[in-house]
Amino acid sequence: MHIPRNSPLTVVSKQQGFTLLEMLLSTGLAALMMIAITASLLQFNQHKLLAQAVVQTQSQDQLVVAQVLRDWSTLCGSGVISGTARTIGLMRPYQGSCVHYDYAYSARGYSLTRRRAGGRNSGFLAQVESIDLFFGVDSDKDCIIDQWHRSYQVSELVALHQVRVILQLRIPASKQLRAGKTSQWLWHQDDNVVLHPVNFIWRIVDVCS
C-alpha cells in the first residue's frame, strides 16, 4: 500500500473512551485521600491540644496549692481568727507587726482576694470558679480532730487543727476539645473553660504545743 509523503498521519488515542471514567476515579480517590489526611491532622491536633491542656491543668493545680500553703504558713498572734465556707481571717506578720488579713471569694471576678487590715483588696488567686472551706477542730483538747465545721471563730473552747480547702479552677481550653467531648473533664456550661477540682488540707503547725 502506497502512502503519499505529504499526507499527515492521524494518531488515534486508545484511551479516548476512558478519559471521563478515569477523571471520576481520580477525583474520588483524591477526595478520599484528603478526607483521611484531614481526619488524621484533626486527630493529631486534638491530641496535641489535649496534652497541652493536661500540662496546664497540672501546673495550675500545683501552683495554687503551693501559693496558698506558702502564704498561710507564717502566722502570728491568734493565728486563724475566723472563717466561713468562702472566707478566712488570719493574723500574719507584716513589717514587724502582727496584722489581720482577710481572704474572701469574689464570684464576680472568679478570684480569691486578700486584704490587709487598713488596706485594699488585691488579687490572690485567679480563675477560681468556687471555693469551700471546712474547719477541723478539737473540742476536748486531746489533739485529735473530732468535728468539722463550715465556719470557725477563735475560742478557748476549741483548737483549730486543719483547714480543708476545696477549689474549682477555671482552666481555659480549646473549643476543639469541647467538640471532642473529652469525658474526663467537667466543662463550664457557658464558657470555654474546664472546671478542675483541687482538694488539699492545710495543717496548722504547733497547735498542740
C-alpha positions in Angstrom: 0.0 0.0 0.0 1.4 3.4 -1.0 1.1 6.4 1.3 1.7 9.8 -0.1 4.6 11.6 1.5 2.7 14.8 2.2 -0.3 13.1 3.7 -0.5 13.8 7.5 -0.6 10.8 9.9 -3.5 10.6 12.3 -2.8 9.1 15.7 -5.9 7.6 17.3 -5.7 7.5 21.2 -6.7 4.2 22.7 -7.6 6.0 26.0 -10.0 8.4 24.4 -13.0 6.4 25.5 -11.8 6.1 29.2 -10.9 9.8 29.9 -14.1 10.7 31.8 -14.1 7.5 33.9 -10.5 7.9 34.8 -11.1 11.5 35.8 -14.0 10.5 38.0 -12.0 7.7 39.7 -9.0 10.0 40.2 -11.2 12.7 41.7 -12.9 10.2 44.0 -9.6 8.7 45.1 -8.1 12.2 45.7 -11.2 13.2 47.8 -10.9 10.0 49.9 -7.2 10.7 50.5 -7.9 14.3 51.5 -10.6 13.2 53.9 -8.2 10.7 55.5 -5.4 13.2 55.7 -7.7 15.9 57.2 -9.1 13.4 59.8 -5.5 12.4 60.8 -4.5 16.0 61.1 -7.6 16.9 63.2 -6.9 13.9 65.5 -3.3 14.8 65.8 -4.2 18.4 66.6 -6.7 17.3 69.2 -4.2 15.0 70.9 -1.7 17.9 70.9 -4.3 20.3 72.4 -5.3 17.7 75.0 -1.7 17.2 76.1 -1.2 21.0 76.4 -4.4 21.3 78.4 -3.3 18.4 80.8 0.1 20.0 81.4 -1.6 23.4 82.0 -4.1 21.9 84.4 -1.4 20.0 86.4 0.8 23.1 86.6 -2.1 25.4 87.7 -3.1 22.8 90.3 0.4 22.7 91.8 0.9 26.5 91.7 -2.4 27.1 93.5 -1.7 24.7 96.3 1.9 26.0 96.7 0.7 29.6 96.8 -1.9 29.0 99.4 0.3 27.0 101.7 3.2 29.4 101.4 1.0 32.4 102.1 -0.7 30.8 105.1 2.3 29.1 106.5 3.5 32.0 108.7 1.1 33.0 111.4 1.3 35.2 114.5 -0.8 36.1 117.5 -4.1 34.2 117.4 -3.3 32.6 114.0 -6.6 31.8 112.4 -9.2 34.0 114.0 -12.3 33.3 111.9 -13.6 31.6 108.8 -16.7 30.7 106.7 -17.2 28.5 103.7 -15.8 31.2 101.5 -13.7 33.4 103.8 -10.9 33.1 106.3 -9.2 35.6 108.6 -5.6 35.2 109.6 -3.0 37.0 111.7 0.2 37.3 109.8 3.4 39.2 110.3 3.9 42.4 108.3 6.8 44.9 108.7 7.4 43.8 112.3 3.8 43.8 113.4 1.1 41.1 113.7 -1.6 42.2 111.2 -5.1 40.9 110.3 -5.5 39.6 106.8 -8.9 38.7 105.2 -9.2 36.2 102.3 -12.6 36.2 100.5 -14.0 34.7 97.4 -15.3 37.1 94.7 -17.8 35.4 92.4 -17.9 38.4 90.1 -14.1 38.3 89.5 -13.7 34.5 89.8 -10.9 35.0 92.3 -9.8 34.8 95.8 -8.9 38.2 97.1 -6.6 39.2 100.0 -6.9 42.4 102.1 -4.6 43.5 104.8 -6.2 45.5 107.7 -6.3 49.1 106.6 -5.5 48.3 103.0 -7.4 47.4 99.8 -8.4 44.2 98.2 -5.8 42.6 96.0 -5.9 39.5 93.8 -4.6 36.4 95.4 -5.8 33.5 93.3 -7.2 34.0 89.8 -9.6 31.8 87.7 -11.4 30.3 90.7 -14.9 29.1 90.0 -15.8 28.2 93.6 -14.2 27.6 97.0 -15.3 25.7 100.1 -13.5 25.7 103.4 -14.0 23.2 106.2 -12.5 23.7 109.6 -11.3 20.7 111.7 -11.4 21.4 115.4 -10.5 19.7 118.6 -13.2 20.3 121.3 -11.8 18.2 124.1 -8.1 19.2 123.9 -6.7 15.8 123.1 -5.0 17.0 119.9 -7.4 14.9 117.8 -9.9 16.4 115.4 -13.4 15.5 116.5 -15.6 17.9 114.5 -15.6 19.6 111.1 -17.4 22.9 110.7 -18.3 25.2 107.8 -17.4 28.2 110.0 -14.9 28.9 112.7 -14.3 31.6 115.4 -11.3 31.6 117.6 -12.1 30.4 121.1 -10.5 29.0 124.1 -13.0 26.1 124.0 -11.8 24.7 120.7 -8.5 24.4 118.9 -8.3 24.5 115.1 -6.0 21.8 113.7 -6.7 21.7 110.0 -8.5 23.6 107.2 -9.7 21.6 104.2 -9.6 23.6 101.0 -11.8 22.6 98.1 -11.5 24.7 94.9 -12.7 24.5 91.4 -10.3 26.2 89.0 -11.2 27.6 85.6 -8.8 26.3 83.0 -9.1 27.8 79.6 -9.3 25.1 76.9 -9.8 25.0 73.1 -13.3 24.7 71.6 -12.0 21.7 69.6 -11.5 19.8 72.8 -15.1 20.6 73.9 -16.4 19.5 70.5 -14.4 16.2 71.0 -16.4 15.6 74.2 -13.5 14.9 76.5 -15.3 12.8 79.0 -12.9 13.1 81.9 -13.4 16.8 82.2 -16.2 18.9 83.5 -16.9 21.8 81.2 -18.4 25.1 82.2 -21.9 25.5 81.0 -21.4 28.8 79.2 -17.6 29.5 79.0 -14.9 27.5 77.2 -13.2 26.6 80.4 -12.6 23.3 82.2 -13.6 23.2 85.9 -10.7 21.4 87.6 -11.1 20.3 91.2 -8.4 20.9 93.7 -8.6 19.4 97.2 -6.0 19.7 99.9 -5.5 20.2 103.6 -3.7 23.0 105.4 -2.4 21.8 108.7 -1.9 24.3 111.4 1.6 23.9 112.9 2.3 23.8 116.6 -1.3 23.8 117.5 -0.8 21.3 120.4 2.4 22.7 121.7 
